[in-house]
Amino acid sequence: MIIVNLDVMMAKRKISSQELAEKVGITQANLSILKTGKGKAIRFSTLEKICEVLDCKPGDILDYEKEK
């Protein structure tokens, strides 16, 4: 299963959901879906913009864990 650590990286960078959503160009609702791990997919262009804004790599916000 894919674990989304977006909220952790946002806290490290001290950026709010509203500010990140505006800078990335997505709605706060869609950002919330990503943060909670309820999203089924993410566009590479969106992931790239998130990484650009947060100055991180995809592996900093996405992790993989085997299901038990």
N, C-alpha and C positions, 0 to 999 in steps of 0.2 A: 504494500500500500504506500502511496505517496503522502508524506507528511509536509504540510505547508507551515513554514516558520516565518511568514511575512510579518506577523505582529511583533515578533522578537526583533527582527531587523529594523522595523519602523521605530521601536522603542530605543534601540541603539543609536539610530540616526536622529532621534527626537523630532519625528515628523508625524503630523496628525493624518488621520484617514482622509479628511477633507482636502488637505494640502496635497497629499500623494495622488488622490483621485484627479484633482485639477491638473497637476503636472503631467500625469500619465495620459489624461484624456479619456478616462472612464468614469462611470457614475459611482457614487459612494455605495450604492446597492451592489453593483458588480464587484467592487473592491471587497465588500463585506463577505460576499460569497467566496471569493478567493481566500480571504483571511481565515475563514472557518473551515476551509478544506472541503466545502460542499460543491465546489465547481467540478465539472466533468472534463473540462479542457481549458487551455489558455493559449491564445495566439502567441507565436514567437515574437511578433512585433510588440505585443503588450508586455511580455516577459522582458524583452530587451529594454523597453522604456522604463519599467520598474527598476531594473538593474542599473540603468543609467542614472535615474533620480536618486536611488539609494546608494550608489557607488558600491555595488556588490556584484557577485557572480550568481548565476542561477542556483548553484549548489549551496549558497548561503541562505536561500529561502525555500528550497525544495530538498527533501530528503526521502530516502526509500527505506522501508522496514518490511521484512517478511511478515505475512499474516500468520498468526498462530493457529 
